[in-house]
Amino acid sequence: GGFGGINSALTLPTLPWSDVAQGSGTASVKPRITLIDKSERFVFLPLLYELCVDDASIDEVAPTFKSLLSGVGTKKISTLSGLPDLSYALQLLSGESNDDDETKEGNCEVSFLQAQVEGIDANNNQVVINRSSGIETLNYDALIIATGAEVSCDAVPGASQFALPFYTVEQCFELKRRLSLIDNYLEEVRASSELEQSTNVVVVGGGYSGVELALNLVDRLGSNDVQVTLVHRGKQVLEYATEHNRNAGMERLKSAGVNVMTSTSVAEVSSWDDGAHNDNMSETLRKQLCTVKLTATNESIEDEGEPETTQLATTLLLWTAGSTPTSIRNAGIRNSVLPRDAMGRILTSPTLNVANYPNVFAIGDCSRPKKVPYPGTAQVAMQMATVASWNIYATLSKKYSSREQDSLKLLPFSYLNLGEMMTLGTNDATISTLGGIELSGPAASWLRRLVYAVRMPTPGQGLFAAVDGSSRKLARGALRNARRKSKPVDWK
């Protein structure tokens, strides 16, 4: 149900299914496409930061699957799905062509099923799901697995108890709640003049997510009484980003006052409550007070002796490091015979199907079609979805078509890096594109929101995102200008 899943569900209906079995006197194939996810909402992850700081609405960032799939598979598919009819382009790529220009739309049934996948019986083409009504078994002719990845902090003692990952809508709203509690706490201690030290917010992980989250938190909290610290075990933050985006991110971290600790690992997280906060702090915040034990990981440190350690008293601990494919945690993938690597990623061929199971495909973060995994980004999953959809069409065409013709060719996946965009706060961003365009600052912030609006799964969702995002940015800009003008001016 992530980028790979939703885009597969939207791409499959655009293919010419009525061609299958055509000319044999039999009825054409009318596929039933079912998208299964345990959540009722699709999450546009790059905008989760905006949702956290009220720069975006829940319906912009996390629309329901039912709303996105409404009307998909009907004759209005090209209008509703947000994706063009890809059948002709994919036929050309595979070496096939079709001179029949007759519209092939309106021949699919597309639905959403909210359920937890409990197992995959690939030998019998069945998926076992758990719904509110109980355990059910679904048969399939072809299967796409796009379960994505999750943030994991289990490897560090105490981290799972105190750290809040930032990857889902539920975690986003929990963070909003805790930020509101911090606001109330700071307001009370300021009024009583009892604030003796800064409130520490620690973000673990200096990749894209960690940097974006840290900078949005600085803008959201907007207080000198809160210190945001970014902890990263590597030698530099944003190590996989483009040079332009890395430099822009590092400059913004410095100007925002974020305490960046590189070559540092979290060794342990333990409880901390010295009693000084009891009078003004809520019970929820008090339970999350912790001491983060940090250990230097710099290679220049000699092996002899204990590594340098630091104890950091923390009010709020956020975790963006240690992404793990959900194929490790997901019972549905574990309860299967599908081959996986040491990290739990499903091994596939270049055409994205699993060895010995030509009708089972794996895409996105949960798959590994080559020795070096592709980046765990939305654009990789979206591009994989297009290729996997065509290959399913080609596979089922061979199975059901009785025409004497050569089988349609399967397409190997080839990733095209279109560039990257990062938010650096409520009114700042940085962009590097395939064409060599590099931009940062407020203009990049506007462009980023507009590009993401275009990349929404459907045109309706894209239009809503463009209007909602623009109105919120304009409102925040007006508020910022009003605050600036309200400051007293000394004319002397």
C-alpha positions in Angstrom: 0.0 0.0 0.0 3.0 2.4 -0.2 4.2 4.1 -3.4 4.8 0.7 -5.1 1.5 -0.8 -4.2 -0.8 2.2 -5.0 1.0 2.9 -8.3 0.7 -0.8 -9.3 -3.0 -0.7 -8.6 -3.3 2.4 -10.7 -1.1 1.2 -13.6 -2.6 -2.2 -14.1 -6.0 -1.0 -15.3 -4.3 1.1 -18.0 -3.1 -2.0 -19.8 -5.0 -3.5 -22.8 -6.6 -6.5 -21.0 -9.3 -6.8 -23.6 -6.5 -7.9 -26.1 -6.0 -11.1 -24.0 -7.9 -14.0 -25.6 -9.0 -11.7 -28.4 -9.6 -13.5 -31.7 -10.1 -16.9 -30.2 -13.8 -16.7 -29.7 -13.5 -16.6 -26.0 -14.3 -13.7 -23.7 -11.4 -11.4 -22.9 -9.8 -11.4 -19.5 -11.4 -9.0 -17.0 -8.9 -8.9 -14.1 -9.9 -8.2 -10.5 -7.2 -6.1 -8.9 -7.2 -6.0 -5.1 -4.9 -3.8 -3.0 -4.4 -5.1 0.5 -3.0 -3.0 3.4 -3.4 -3.0 7.2 -4.0 0.7 7.2 -6.9 2.5 5.5 -4.7 5.4 4.4 -1.9 5.8 1.8 0.9 7.9 3.2 2.8 10.4 1.0 5.9 10.1 3.2 7.9 13.1 1.9 5.2 15.4 3.3 4.9 13.7 6.7 7.1 16.5 8.1 4.6 19.1 6.9 1.8 17.3 8.6 3.7 17.2 11.8 4.2 21.0 11.9 0.7 21.8 10.5 2.0 22.9 7.1 -0.2 20.2 5.5 -3.5 18.5 6.2 -4.2 14.8 6.8 -6.2 14.5 3.6 -3.3 15.9 1.6 -0.6 13.7 3.1 -2.6 10.6 3.9 -5.8 10.2 1.7 -7.7 7.0 2.1 -7.1 4.1 -0.4 -10.8 4.0 -1.2 -10.8 7.7 -2.3 -7.7 7.1 -4.5 -9.1 4.0 -6.1 -12.6 5.4 -6.6 -13.6 5.0 -10.2 -10.3 3.2 -11.2 -11.0 0.5 -13.7 -13.9 2.3 -15.3 -13.9 4.0 -18.7 -12.8 7.2 -16.9 -9.6 5.5 -15.7 -7.3 7.9 -17.5 -9.0 10.9 -15.8 -9.3 9.4 -12.3 -6.1 7.4 -11.9 -3.6 10.2 -12.5 -1.6 8.0 -14.8 -1.7 8.1 -18.6 -2.5 5.0 -20.6 0.8 3.2 -20.5 -0.1 0.3 -22.7 1.3 1.6 -26.0 4.6 2.9 -24.5 5.1 -0.4 -22.6 4.4 -2.4 -25.7 7.0 -0.5 -27.7 9.6 -1.0 -24.9 8.9 -4.8 -25.0 9.2 -4.9 -28.7 5.4 -5.3 -29.3 2.9 -3.1 -31.0 -0.8 -2.9 -31.5 -2.3 -1.0 -34.4 -5.8 -1.1 -33.0 -6.5 2.3 -31.6 -9.8 1.3 -30.0 -10.0 2.3 -26.3 -9.4 -0.6 -24.0 -10.5 1.0 -20.8 -13.3 0.0 -18.5 -12.3 -3.7 -18.3 -11.0 -4.0 -14.7 -12.4 -4.4 -11.2 -10.2 -2.5 -8.7 -10.9 -2.7 -4.9 -9.2 -2.1 -1.6 -9.1 -4.6 1.3 -8.0 -3.5 4.7 -6.4 -6.5 6.3 -3.2 -7.9 7.7 -1.4 -10.5 5.5 -0.6 -13.5 7.7 1.0 -15.8 5.1 1.8 -16.4 1.4 1.4 -19.9 0.0 3.3 -19.3 -3.2 3.1 -23.0 -4.3 -0.7 -22.8 -4.3 -1.1 -19.2 -5.3 -2.8 -18.1 -2.1 -2.6 -15.3 0.4 -3.8 -15.7 4.0 -5.2 -12.5 5.5 -6.6 -11.5 8.8 -9.6 -9.2 8.8 -11.9 -8.0 11.6 -14.2 -10.8 10.5 -11.5 -13.4 10.9 -8.9 -15.4 8.8 -9.5 -15.6 5.1 -7.7 -17.1 2.1 -7.5 -15.3 -1.2 -6.5 -16.9 -4.5 -4.3 -15.1 -7.0 -3.1 -15.4 -10.6 -0.3 -12.9 -10.0 1.0 -11.2 -6.9 2.9 -8.0 -6.2 4.6 -7.7 -2.8 5.3 -4.0 -1.9 5.4 -4.0 1.9 8.1 -1.3 2.1 10.4 -0.8 5.1 10.1 0.4 8.7 12.3 2.2 11.2 13.8 -0.2 13.6 15.5 0.7 16.9 15.5 -2.8 18.5 19.3 -3.2 18.3 19.9 -0.5 20.9 19.1 -1.5 24.5 16.2 0.7 25.8 15.6 2.5 22.5 12.3 0.7 21.7 10.9 1.8 25.1 11.8 5.5 24.9 12.4 6.4 21.2 9.6 7.4 18.9 10.1 6.4 15.3 8.9 8.8 12.6 7.5 6.8 9.7 3.7 6.5 10.0 0.7 8.8 10.4 0.1 7.4 13.9 3.7 8.2 14.9 3.3 11.7 13.3 0.3 12.5 15.4 1.9 11.1 18.5 4.9 13.5 17.9 2.4 16.4 17.5 0.9 15.5 20.8 4.2 15.4 22.6 5.3 18.7 21.0 2.1 20.3 22.3 2.9 18.9 25.8 6.4 20.4 25.5 4.9 23.8 24.6 2.6 23.7 27.7 5.5 22.7 29.9 7.8 25.5 28.7 5.0 28.0 29.1 4.4 27.0 32.7 8.1 27.0 33.7 8.7 30.3 32.1 5.8 31.8 34.0 7.2 30.5 37.2 10.8 31.4 36.3 11.8 27.8 37.1 13.6 27.0 33.8 17.2 26.3 34.6 18.3 24.3 31.6 17.4 23.8 27.9 14.9 21.1 27.0 16.8 18.6 24.8 15.2 17.0 21.7 17.4 14.3 20.2 17.0 13.0 16.6 19.0 9.8 15.8 20.0 9.3 12.2 21.7 11.9 9.9 20.2 10.8 6.6 17.4 12.6 4.7 14.7 11.9 7.3 16.8 12.9 10.3 17.9 16.2 8.8 14.5 17.1 7.5 12.8 16.2 10.8 15.4 18.1 12.9 15.1 21.3 10.9 11.3 21.2 10.9 11.3 20.7 14.7 13.5 23.8 15.1 11.0 25.9 13.1 8.0 24.3 15.0 9.4 24.8 18.5 10.9 28.2 17.7 12.4 28.6 21.2 15.8 29.3 22.6 14.9 27.0 25.5 14.9 23.9 23.3 18.1 22.4 22.0 17.7 20.0 19.0 20.6 17.5 18.7 21.2 15.4 15.6 23.2 12.2 16.2 24.7 10.3 13.3 27.1 7.4 13.3 28.7 8.3 10.0 31.4 10.9 9.4 29.0 13.3 7.7 25.3 13.8 7.5 23.5 13.3 4.2 26.3 11.2 3.0 24.2 9.8 0.1 22.8 13.2 -1.0 24.0 15.2 -3.9 26.8 17.6 -3.1 24.5 20.6 -3.5 21.8 19.2 -1.2 24.4 18.1 1.3 26.0 21.5 1.5 22.6 23.3 1.7 21.5 20.9 4.4 24.7 21.4 6.5 24.5 25.2 6.2 20.9 25.2 7.3 21.7 22.9 10.3 24.4 25.3 11.3 22.3 28.5 10.9 19.3 26.8 12.8 21.5 26.0 15.8 21.1 22.3 15.6 23.8 20.5 17.6 25.2 17.9 15.1 27.2 15.0 16.5 28.8 12.9 13.8 30.8 9.7 14.3 28.6 9.0 17.2 26.5 6.0 18.0 23.7 5.4 20.5 24.9 2.7 22.9 22.0 2.6 25.3 18.9 4.5 26.4 17.8 4.4 30.0 15.3 6.1 32.2 16.0 9.6 33.6 13.9 11.7 36.0 15.7 13.7 38.6 12.4 15.0 40.1 13.0 18.6 39.0 10.3 18.4 36.3 7.5 16.8 38.4 5.6 19.9 39.3 5.1 21.2 35.7 5.6 18.3 33.4 2.8 16.0 32.3 2.8 12.3 33.1 3.3 11.4 29.4 6.4 13.5 29.1 7.8 12.4 32.4 7.6 8.8 31.3 9.6 9.5 28.2 12.5 11.3 30.0 15.6 9.3 29.2 19.4 9.4 29.3 21.0 8.7 25.9 24.4 7.1 26.2 26.5 8.1 23.2 29.7 6.4 22.1 32.3 7.9 19.7 32.8 5.7 16.6 35.5 7.7 14.9 38.1 5.3 13.4 40.9 7.5 14.6 40.2 6.4 18.2 42.7 3.8 19.3 41.4 0.4 20.0 43.0 0.4 23.4 40.9 1.5 26.3 37.2 2.4 26.5 35.7 4.5 23.7 34.7 8.1 24.7 31.1 8.2 26.0 28.6 11.0 26.6 25.4 11.0 28.7 22.7 13.2 27.2 19.6 14.0 29.3 16.7 14.0 26.8 13.1 15.1 26.9 12.1 13.8 23.5 14.0 11.0 21.6 13.2 10.5 17.9 14.5 7.7 15.8 15.0 7.8 12.0 18.0 5.4 11.7 18.1 1.6 11.1 15.5 1.1 8.4 14.4 -2.5 8.1 12.4 -4.2 5.3 9.0 -5.1 6.6 9.6 -8.6 5.1 11.5 -9.3 8.3 8.7 -8.2 10.6 5.8 -9.0 8.3 4.4 -12.4 9.2 3.0 -12.8 5.6 6.5 -12.7 4.2 8.1 -14.8 6.9 5.4 -17.4 6.5 6.4 -18.1 2.9 9.1 -20.0 0.9 10.2 -16.8 -1.0 14.0 -16.4 -1.0 15.4 -13.5 1.0 18.8 -12.0 1.7 20.4 -11.5 5.1 18.5 -8.2 5.5 15.1 -9.8 4.8 14.7 -8.4 1.3 13.0 -10.7 -1.2 15.4 -11.8 -4.0 14.1 -11.2 -7.5 15.3 -11.4 -11.1 16.0 -8.2 -13.1 12.3 -8.5 -14.3 11.3 -8.2 -10.6 9.7 -11.7 -10.3 10.9 -14.2 -7.8 12.9 -17.2 -8.8 10.7 -20.3 -9.4 7.6 -18.2 -9.0 7.2 -16.3 -12.3 3.8 -14.9 -11.2 5.1 -13.4 -7.9 6.8 -10.0 -8.0 8.5 -7.9 -5.3 9.1 -4.2 -5.6 10.3 -1.3 -3.5 12.2 -1.5 -0.2 11.3 -5.1 0.4 13.0 -6.4 -2.8 16.5 -6.8 -4.1 16.8 -7.4 -7.8 20.6 -7.0 -7.9 23.7 -7.4 -5.7 23.7 -3.7 -4.7 20.2 -2.7 -3.5 18.5 0.3 -5.1 17.9 3.4 -2.9 14.9 3.1 -0.6 13.1 6.0 -2.2 9.6 6.6 -3.6 10.8 7.1 -7.1 12.4 3.7 -7.2 9.2 2.1 -6.0 7.1 4.0 -8.5 9.3 3.0 -11.4 9.3 -0.6 -10.3 5.5 -0.5 -10.1 5.3 0.4 -13.8 7.6 -2.4 -14.9 6.1 -5.0 -12.6 2.6 -4.1 -13.9 3.6 -4.6 -17.5 5.4 -7.9 -16.6 2.2 -9.2 -14.9 0.2 -8.3 -18.0 2.7 -10.1 -20.2 2.8 -13.2 -17.9 -1.0 -13.5 -17.7 -1.4 -12.8 -21.5 0.8 -15.9 -22.1 -1.3 -17.9 -19.7 -4.8 -16.9 -20.9 -4.4 -16.0 -24.5 -5.2 -18.8 -27.0 -3.9 -16.8 -30.0 -1.0 -18.3 -31.9 1.5 -15.5 -31.3 4.8 -14.9 -29.7 4.6 -14.2 -25.9 5.0 -10.6 -24.8 8.4 -9.8 -23.6 9.2 -9.1 -19.9 10.9 -5.8 -19.2 14.0 -5.7 -17.0 14.0 -2.9 -14.4 16.4 0.0 -15.0 16.4 2.8 -12.5 16.5 6.4 -13.7 17.4 8.9 -10.9 15.3 11.9 -11.5 16.9 13.9 -8.7 16.1 14.6 -5.1 14.3 17.2 -3.0 14.5 17.9 0.7 12.6 20.2 3.1 14.9 22.2 5.3 12.2 23.8 7.4 8.8 25.5 6.9 10.1 28.0 4.3 13.3 26.4 3.0 14.2 23.4 0.8 16.9 22.2 -1.5 16.5 20.6 -4.9 18.8 18.8 -7.4 17.3 17.5 -10.6 18.3 15.2 -13.4 18.8 18.1 -15.7 21.4 19.7 -13.5 19.1 22.3 -12.0 20.1 23.2 -8.4 18.0 25.4 -6.2 17.6 26.1 -2.5 15.7 28.6 -0.3 12.1 29.7 -0.3 11.7 29.3 -4.0 12.8 25.6 -3.7 10.3 25.2 -0.9 7.4 26.3 -3.2 8.7 24.2 -6.1 9.0 21.1 -3.9 5.4 21.3 -2.8 4.2 21.8 -6.4 6.3 18.9 -7.7 4.9 16.7 -5.0 1.4 17.8 -5.9 2.0 16.6 -9.5 3.4 13.3 -8.2 0.3 12.5 -6.2 -1.3 9.2 -7.2 -4.4 10.9 -8.9 -5.1 14.3 -10.5 -7.8 15.0 -7.9 -5.4 14.3 -5.1 -2.8 16.4 -6.8 -5.1 19.4 -7.2 -6.1 19.2 -3.6 -2.5 19.0 -2.5 -1.6 22.0 -4.7 -4.4 24.2 -3.3 -4.1 23.1 0.3 -0.3 23.3 0.3 -0.2 26.8 -1.4 -2.9 28.2 0.9 -1.1 27.0 4.0 2.2 28.4 2.8 0.6 31.8 2.0 -1.1 31.9 5.4 2.1 31.1 7.2 4.0 33.7 5.2 1.4 36.3 6.0 1.6 35.4 9.7 5.4 35.7 9.6 5.2 39.1 8.0 2.6 40.3 10.6 4.9 39.2 13.4 7.8 41.0 11.8 5.8 44.3 11.4 4.5 44.1 14.9 8.0 44.5 16.3 8.8 48.0 17.7 11.0 50.1 15.5 13.6 52.4 16.9 13.8 55.4 14.5 16.6 57.1 16.4 
